[in-house]
Amino acid sequence: MKPSLLNLRVSPAFFFVRGMSRWRSIRLTSEGTRFLLFTFGIGLAAINTGNNLFYLLLAMMLSLIVISGLLSEHC
């Protein structure tokens, strides 16, 4: 390949993914354990009853877990 045809620009997403691939140790606090158990219970209630409000609450709680993980890596 010619060097002029090779695009060597690196996107900011590359650095984000590269930074996220480092080894990390995760410690679960007692509050985190309670939140995960409560999330699991809401998930079981959503499956058992089929109530859309439980599914909405489950989605919110799972997104809070993801956001918490991303923010903890950023700080």
Phi and psi in degrees as GROMACS dihedral restraints (atoms count N, CA, C in turn):
[ dihedral_restraints ]
;  ai    aj    ak    al  type     phi  dphi    fc
    3     4     5     6     1   -77.1    20    10
    4     5     6     7     1   144.0    20    10
    6     7     8     9     1   -61.4    20    10
    7     8     9    10     1   -27.0    20    10
    9    10    11    12     1   -71.6    20    10
   10    11    12    13     1   -22.3    20    10
   12    13    14    15     1   -87.5    20    10
   13    14    15    16     1   -12.7    20    10
   15    16    17    18     1   -90.3    20    10
   16    17    18    19     1   121.4    20    10
   18    19    20    21     1   -89.5    20    10
   19    20    21    22     1   114.6    20    10
   21    22    23    24     1  -103.9    20    10
   22    23    24    25     1    10.9    20    10
   24    25    26    27     1   -72.0    20    10
   25    26    27    28     1   139.5    20    10
   27    28    29    30     1  -111.2    20    10
   28    29    30    31     1   127.9    20    10
   30    31    32    33     1   -79.4    20    10
   31    32    33    34     1   158.2    20    10
   33    34    35    36     1   -62.6    20    10
   34    35    36    37     1   -25.6    20    10
   36    37    38    39     1   -64.6    20    10
   37    38    39    40     1   -31.0    20    10
   39    40    41    42     1   -61.1    20    10
   40    41    42    43     1   -44.8    20    10
   42    43    44    45     1   -68.0    20    10
   43    44    45    46     1   -33.5    20    10
   45    46    47    48     1   -64.8    20    10
   46    47    48    49     1   -46.7    20    10
   48    49    50    51     1   -67.0    20    10
   49    50    51    52     1   -39.5    20    10
   51    52    53    54     1   -64.1    20    10
   52    53    54    55     1   -39.9    20    10
   54    55    56    57     1   -69.8    20    10
   55    56    57    58     1   -30.5    20    10
   57    58    59    60     1   -78.2    20    10
   58    59    60    61     1   -13.6    20    10
   60    61    62    63     1   -88.3    20    10
   61    62    63    64     1     1.2    20    10
   63    64    65    66     1   -71.1    20    10
   64    65    66    67     1   156.9    20    10
   66    67    68    69     1   -73.4    20    10
   67    68    69    70     1   135.6    20    10
   69    70    71    72     1  -133.5    20    10
   70    71    72    73     1   149.5    20    10
   72    73    74    75     1  -105.3    20    10
   73    74    75    76     1   133.8    20    10
   75    76    77    78     1  -113.2    20    10
   76    77    78    79     1   126.9    20    10
   78    79    80    81     1  -112.9    20    10
   79    80    81    82     1   131.7    20    10
   81    82    83    84     1   -98.7    20    10
   82    83    84    85     1   123.1    20    10
   84    85    86    87     1   -83.6    20    10
   85    86    87    88     1   171.6    20    10
   87    88    89    90     1   -67.1    20    10
   88    89    90    91     1   -35.3    20    10
   90    91    92    93     1   -66.7    20    10
   91    92    93    94     1   -38.5    20    10
   93    94    95    96     1   -65.3    20    10
   94    95    96    97     1   -38.0    20    10
   96    97    98    99     1   -64.2    20    10
   97    98    99   100     1   -43.9    20    10
   99   100   101   102     1   -63.5    20    10
  100   101   102   103     1   -40.1    20    10
  102   103   104   105     1   -64.4    20    10
  103   104   105   106     1   -42.2    20    10
  105   106   107   108     1   -65.1    20    10
  106   107   108   109     1   -40.8    20    10
  108   109   110   111     1   -65.3    20    10
  109   110   111   112     1   -40.5    20    10
  111   112   113   114     1   -65.0    20    10
  112   113   114   115     1   -40.0    20    10
  114   115   116   117     1   -63.1    20    10
  115   116   117   118     1   -42.6    20    10
  117   118   119   120     1   -62.3    20    10
  118   119   120   121     1   -41.0    20    10
  120   121   122   123     1   -64.2    20    10
  121   122   123   124     1   -40.8    20    10
  123   124   125   126     1   -64.7    20    10
  124   125   126   127     1   -38.5    20    10
  126   127   128   129     1   -63.2    20    10
  127   128   129   130     1   -42.5    20    10
  129   130   131   132     1   -64.9    20    10
  130   131   132   133     1   -40.1    20    10
  132   133   134   135     1   -65.0    20    10
  133   134   135   136     1   -37.3    20    10
  135   136   137   138     1   -65.5    20    10
  136   137   138   139     1   -42.1    20    10
  138   139   140   141     1   -69.0    20    10
  139   140   141   142     1   -40.3    20    10
  141   142   143   144     1   -69.0    20    10
  142   143   144   145     1   -43.7    20    10
  144   145   146   147     1   -94.9    20    10
  145   146   147   148     1   -28.4    20    10
  147   148   149   150     1    76.3    20    10
  148   149   150   151     1    13.9    20    10
  150   151   152   153     1   -75.4    20    10
  151   152   153   154     1   127.8    20    10
  153   154   155   156     1   -66.2    20    10
  154   155   156   157     1   -27.9    20    10
  156   157   158   159     1   -65.7    20    10
  157   158   159   160     1   -35.9    20    10
  159   160   161   162     1   -66.5    20    10
  160   161   162   163     1   -39.1    20    10
  162   163   164   165     1   -65.0    20    10
  163   164   165   166     1   -38.9    20    10
  165   166   167   168     1   -65.1    20    10
  166   167   168   169     1   -43.3    20    10
  168   169   170   171     1   -64.9    20    10
  169   170   171   172     1   -40.1    20    10
  171   172   173   174     1   -63.1    20    10
  172   173   174   175     1   -43.9    20    10
  174   175   176   177     1   -62.2    20    10
  175   176   177   178     1   -40.5    20    10
  177   178   179   180     1   -64.8    20    10
  178   179   180   181     1   -43.0    20    10
  180   181   182   183     1   -67.7    20    10
  181   182   183   184     1   -39.6    20    10
  183   184   185   186     1   -67.0    20    10
  184   185   186   187     1   -37.2    20    10
  186   187   188   189     1   -68.2    20    10
  187   188   189   190     1   -32.7    20    10
  189   190   191   192     1   -64.6    20    10
  190   191   192   193     1   -35.7    20    10
  192   193   194   195     1   -65.1    20    10
  193   194   195   196     1   -43.7    20    10
  195   196   197   198     1   -65.6    20    10
  196   197   198   199     1   -45.8    20    10
  198   199   200   201     1   -62.8    20    10
  199   200   201   202     1   -40.0    20    10
  201   202   203   204     1   -61.9    20    10
  202   203   204   205     1   -41.3    20    10
  204   205   206   207     1   -65.0    20    10
  205   206   207   208     1   -42.3    20    10
  207   208   209   210     1   -66.7    20    10
  208   209   210   211     1   -41.4    20    10
  210   211   212   213     1   -69.3    20    10
  211   212   213   214     1   -33.5    20    10
  213   214   215   216     1   -68.7    20    10
  214   215   216   217     1   -28.6    20    10
  216   217   218   219     1   -77.3    20    10
  217   218   219   220     1   -28.6    20    10
  219   220   221   222     1   -76.1    20    10
  220   221   222   223     1   -34.2    20    10
